[in-house]
């Protein structure tokens, strides 16, 4: 199981994240505080505070998705 810290400061980036997660064959969870959201749920992801750093947990491996997540790391993302 792998974890990544990401930021999705805009609705467009949140949609892009959900679309990318939807291509994976395994479960992906997003954590913020004590809330766990299915990364493939656009409503769930949009219900999170997108100004905060989110933790993404992968229950499988996908090199393309992991590369996408690294681009969304807090140090690589400027808040909107």
Order of alpha helices (4+ residues) and beta strands (2+ residues): beta-alpha-beta-beta-alpha-beta-alpha
